[in-house]
Structure formats: C-alpha cells, structure tokens
C-alpha cells in the first residue's frame, strides 16, 4: 500500500484515502510529488511518532515508511532537501492492529548513513555489470560509414579552446621598470558625534517551572497507555467520547459535540454517508478543520459521498480532519 503526498513549495498535503493499520513492516510506502522548485534537489523524508524521528532518503521520490512510527494513534510526515528547503508536516492517522504483545517485528530501520551505503553499493554493482557487459562485447554494433573530415566551423569556441596544447615553460624574467612617484595622502575625515546612551531595561521575571512534568514522567505516561478503542452506532445527535469509533450509513442530518473536559490524548472518529441530498452537518465552532470539503473552517458535505472524520486534541486545539470518497 502506498501513501501519496503533494508538496507545493513548502506545503505538504496527503491526497490518498488509505486506512493505515499499526505495526506493519516492509509494506507501507510513501510517494511524494513535488513542484518545480524541487527539481534536481536531493530529498529526504522525515517520519515522527512521539519522540522517535526517522530520516529516510527518497529514491525516485518514494520510500518505505519506517515500521517504528506506524503506531496508534498517528504519526507525522515531512520532507527536507538541498541546502536547505523544508516543508510543514502532515498527520497520518493509524488504527490499532490485532497483533498481541511480542509479535511485532523489531529489526530497526537503517539510519541515513546505512541508506547511503546501500545506495552506493547498488550503484557499484550496476557499474560492474555494465563494465562486464562492455568487456563481453554486448555493446558493439556494426561499423558505421566513414564521416566527413572536421572543419573549424564544426567546433564551438569552448571546444577549440580545449584543443589547445599544454602551456609552455615560463620565459626569463624581464628587467624591473622605474618606480613611480608616491601619491599625496588624502585629508583625514572628521570624527562623528557620539550617540545618546539608552535607558536601562527592567529586570525580567523568573518563570515558575515547578508544575512542569519531567521527561521520565511523560515517557512513563505514554508507556502505560492501553488500547481501548470501541465501535458504536453514530446517531443524528452524537457526543464523541474518547477512543471511540462511530459508524452510520446515509444520514439526512448530523450534529456532533464533544465532552466539556478532554483527556490529554483525546481522539475519536466517525464515519457517515451523505446521500443524494447532502447531509446537513453541524459541529462545534472551536474545531480546527482540514481535509476534504472544508470551507472557511467548516465541513460542508456534498451529495453522494462517504466521509471519515478524525477528531483529536493536540494540547491546544481540537483538530478535525475530513477524508471523503465519492460513491
């Protein structure tokens, strides 16, 4: 399966509708289509899940997605290239898989140095194969007809310059010429006036950091998280609870709300079909929308389309991502 991304200048967007499932290995690929300003630039994809970041060199603008990042609930994708072009990032949502603990493959994704070494090794093998084919006479064709002699008009000025012989030896040193007169020294300029002294600034306040969690506390909280995703029916008026998938068929109208207090890792998803008459859809104005059929920060369903919407809390905003497939 292959994820598809478009990069225009410094903006990345995902254009496929595949559903990604956690813990696959050597299966999920990513392909990137670039605007013209990325021509002739070496490109590297950046995949991140939590604190884990993996850089993967793109070959023909594609690569395998490192299995270490294919974890619920989502991972991010970005790209950099040249010296130095960067883009923003795109979220890829990941569903939990059916593997039990201990069954997930653990062989690590090679680092950038190992990837470069692999590319160099493959290039050396290809060059050796071409050399062996040439030695075996596989590239020899029939002898061509004798051409006309070259004339000066057949060459460019650069080619004629390249045909010149080697530079001759340096000749004997000539006699030193007469010393010229010393010129007069110019007048010294006036010293400019000193600027006024600025006012002393106020002393800054020392922030209170006693209530911040340590890195170990954050890591421990992430490691204790357990999969508890459930699937329930999506009703015309539904409050999206944490870690729950809601599904329904064709809906004439749909009103979505969320709990007043959200967990730090809050995430939910709902699926519905907009029939021959488009679904009348309402959601909280505080949602930050991206994705298909989003107009002025609001989802406006169109007729005859199936929608999957991911809703999650990023620590500051409640984000909603719409993915639509025409029926």
C-alpha positions in Angstrom: 0.0 0.0 0.0 1.3 3.5 -0.9 0.5 6.8 0.7 0.5 9.8 -1.7 1.7 13.3 -0.8 1.8 16.5 -2.8 4.5 19.1 -2.0 3.9 22.6 -3.4 6.8 24.9 -2.5 6.9 24.5 1.3 3.5 22.9 1.9 2.7 19.2 2.1 -0.7 17.6 1.8 -1.9 13.9 1.7 -4.1 13.0 -1.3 -4.9 9.3 -0.8 -7.7 7.8 1.3 -6.0 4.6 2.6 -6.6 3.5 6.1 -3.3 2.7 7.9 -3.1 -0.1 10.5 -0.5 -0.2 13.2 2.7 -2.4 13.4 3.1 -3.4 9.7 6.7 -3.7 8.4 8.2 -3.5 4.9 4.7 -3.0 3.5 3.6 0.7 3.7 5.3 3.0 1.2 5.1 6.8 0.7 5.4 8.6 -2.6 5.9 12.3 -3.0 5.0 14.6 -5.9 7.0 17.9 -6.0 6.5 21.3 -7.5 9.2 22.6 -10.0 11.3 24.4 -7.3 12.3 20.9 -6.0 13.9 19.8 -9.3 17.4 18.5 -9.1 17.3 18.5 -5.2 18.3 15.6 -3.1 15.3 14.9 -0.9 14.9 13.1 2.5 11.5 12.2 4.1 11.1 12.7 7.9 8.8 10.4 9.9 8.0 11.1 13.5 6.0 9.2 16.2 6.2 10.6 19.7 9.9 11.3 20.4 11.1 8.9 17.7 12.3 10.6 14.5 13.5 8.7 11.3 15.0 10.3 8.2 14.7 8.2 5.0 16.4 9.1 1.7 14.0 9.3 -1.2 14.8 7.2 -4.3 12.6 8.2 -7.3 10.6 10.4 -4.8 9.5 7.3 -2.8 10.5 5.2 0.2 9.3 2.6 2.8 7.7 4.1 5.9 9.8 3.0 8.9 7.8 0.5 10.9 8.8 2.1 14.2 6.4 5.1 13.6 3.4 3.0 12.4 1.8 3.2 15.8 -1.7 4.3 17.0 -2.9 7.0 17.1 -1.0 8.8 14.4 2.5 9.8 13.0 3.7 12.8 11.1 5.4 13.1 7.7 7.6 15.9 6.4 10.4 16.4 3.8 13.6 18.4 3.5 16.1 18.8 0.7 19.1 20.7 -0.7 20.7 23.4 1.5 18.1 23.8 2.9 14.4 23.5 1.8 11.8 22.5 4.4 8.1 21.9 4.5 5.4 21.7 7.1 4.1 18.4 8.3 1.1 16.1 7.5 -0.6 13.8 10.1 -1.3 10.2 9.2 -3.8 8.5 11.4 -3.2 4.9 12.4 -5.8 2.3 13.6 -4.8 -0.3 16.2 -4.0 -3.8 14.8 -4.8 -7.3 16.0 -1.2 -8.4 16.9 -0.6 -9.5 20.5 2.3 -8.2 22.6 5.6 -9.7 21.4 4.5 -10.4 17.8 5.6 -7.1 16.3 8.8 -7.2 14.2 11.7 -5.4 15.9 14.5 -5.1 13.3 15.4 -1.4 13.3 15.1 0.9 10.2 18.6 1.7 8.9 19.9 5.2 9.6 20.8 7.7 6.9 24.5 6.6 6.7 23.4 2.9 6.2 20.9 4.0 3.5 23.7 6.0 1.6 26.0 3.0 1.9 23.2 0.7 0.4 22.7 3.1 -2.5 26.4 3.3 -3.2 26.7 -0.5 -3.1 23.9 -0.9 -5.6 25.4 1.7 -7.9 28.8 -0.1 -7.7 27.1 -3.4 -8.6 25.3 -1.7 -11.6 28.6 -0.2 -12.8 30.4 -3.5 -12.5 27.6 -5.2 -14.5 27.8 -2.6 -17.3 31.6 -2.9 -17.4 31.4 -6.8 -17.7 28.8 -6.4 -20.5 31.1 -4.0 -22.3 34.1 -6.3 -22.0 31.9 -9.2 -23.4 31.2 -7.1 -26.5 27.5 -6.7 -25.8 27.5 -3.0 -26.7 29.4 -3.4 -30.0 27.3 -2.6 -33.1 28.1 -2.7 -36.8 30.8 -0.3 -38.0 29.3 2.9 -39.3 30.1 4.8 -42.6 33.1 7.0 -42.8 32.2 10.6 -42.0 33.4 13.9 -43.5 36.6 15.5 -42.0 36.1 18.0 -39.3 36.4 21.8 -40.0 36.8 24.7 -37.6 33.1 25.6 -38.1 32.1 22.2 -36.6 33.5 23.3 -33.2 32.3 25.8 -30.6 34.8 28.3 -29.2 34.9 26.3 -25.9 35.8 23.1 -27.8 38.6 24.9 -29.8 40.0 26.2 -26.5 40.1 22.7 -25.1 42.1 21.5 -28.2 45.0 23.9 -27.4 48.3 22.2 -26.4 49.9 22.4 -22.9 51.2 25.7 -21.6 54.9 26.3 -22.4 57.7 27.0 -19.9 57.8 30.3 -18.3 60.2 32.8 -20.0 63.1 34.6 -18.5 62.2 37.4 -16.1 62.4 40.9 -17.6 64.1 44.0 -16.2 62.3 45.9 -13.4 60.7 49.1 -14.5 61.2 52.5 -13.0 59.4 53.2 -9.6 56.5 55.6 -9.9 56.0 58.7 -7.7 54.2 58.3 -4.4 50.8 59.9 -4.4 49.7 62.6 -1.9 47.9 61.4 1.3 44.2 62.4 1.4 42.8 64.6 4.2 41.6 62.9 7.4 37.8 62.9 7.9 36.0 64.4 10.9 35.0 62.2 13.8 31.2 61.8 14.1 29.4 62.8 17.3 28.7 60.0 19.9 25.1 58.8 20.1 23.0 59.2 23.4 23.1 56.4 26.0 20.0 54.2 26.0 17.8 53.7 29.1 18.3 50.7 31.4 15.7 48.0 30.8 13.6 46.4 33.6 14.7 43.1 35.1 12.9 40.1 33.7 10.7 37.8 35.8 11.9 34.2 36.6 9.2 31.8 35.4 7.7 29.2 37.8 8.5 25.7 36.3 7.7 23.7 39.4 4.5 22.3 37.9 6.0 21.0 34.6 6.3 17.3 34.1 9.7 15.7 33.7 10.7 13.8 30.6 10.6 10.5 32.6 7.1 11.3 33.8 5.9 11.9 30.2 7.6 8.7 28.9 6.0 6.7 31.8 2.6 8.0 31.0 2.9 7.1 27.3 4.1 3.6 28.1 1.2 2.9 30.4 -1.4 3.8 27.8 -3.6 0.8 26.8 -5.7 0.2 23.6 -9.4 0.6 24.5 -10.9 1.6 21.1 -14.6 0.7 20.7 -17.0 0.9 17.7 -20.6 2.2 18.3 -23.5 3.4 16.2 -23.4 7.1 15.0 -26.8 8.8 15.9 -28.1 12.1 14.3 -27.1 13.8 17.6 -23.8 12.3 19.0 -21.2 13.4 21.6 -17.9 11.9 20.6 -16.3 10.1 23.5 -12.5 9.4 23.8 -11.0 6.5 21.8 -14.4 5.5 20.2 -15.3 5.0 16.5 -18.8 5.9 15.4 -20.3 4.5 12.2 -23.6 5.0 10.3 -25.0 4.7 6.8 -26.7 7.5 4.9 -27.7 10.5 7.2 -30.0 13.4 6.4 -28.6 15.5 9.3 -25.8 15.1 11.8 -24.9 17.2 14.9 -21.6 16.5 16.6 -20.5 17.6 20.1 -17.5 16.7 22.3 -17.2 16.4 26.1 -16.6 19.6 28.1 -13.4 18.3 29.6 -11.0 16.4 27.3 -8.2 13.9 28.1 -4.7 15.0 27.0 -4.6 12.2 24.4 -8.3 12.6 23.3 -9.1 11.1 19.9 -12.2 9.9 18.2 -13.5 9.1 14.7 -16.9 9.0 12.9 -18.0 7.7 9.5 -21.2 8.5 7.6 -22.6 8.7 4.1 -24.0 11.9 2.5 -26.8 10.6 0.2 -28.4 12.1 -2.9 -29.3 15.1 -0.8 -26.3 16.3 1.1 -26.2 15.8 4.8 -27.0 18.9 7.0 -23.9 18.9 9.3 -23.2 20.8 12.5 -20.1 20.7 14.7 -18.6 23.0 17.4 -17.2 26.3 16.1 -14.0 25.6 18.1 -12.9 22.8 15.8 -9.8 23.5 13.6 -10.8 21.8 10.3 -8.5 20.5 7.5 -9.1 17.9 4.7 -11.8 17.3 2.0 -14.8 19.7 1.5 -13.7 22.1 4.2 -14.8 25.7 3.5 -14.0 28.6 5.9 -13.1 26.2 8.8 -16.2 24.1 8.5 -17.1 20.7 6.9 -19.7 21.1 4.2 -20.7 17.6 3.0 -21.5 17.1 -0.7 -24.1 14.7 -2.1 -23.2 11.0 -2.8 -20.0 10.8 -0.7 -18.7 8.7 2.2 -16.9 10.6 4.9 -14.4 9.6 7.6 -13.6 12.3 10.1 -10.8 12.1 12.8 -11.1 14.4 15.8 -8.3 14.8 18.3 -6.9 17.2 20.9 -3.3 18.4 20.2 -2.8 20.1 23.6 -4.1 23.5 22.5 -6.8 23.0 19.8 -9.4 20.3 18.9 -8.4 19.4 15.3 -10.8 17.7 12.8 -9.5 16.1 9.6 -12.0 15.1 6.9 -11.5 12.4 4.2 -14.2 11.9 1.6 -14.7 9.2 -1.1 -17.2 9.7 -3.9 -19.8 6.9 -4.2 
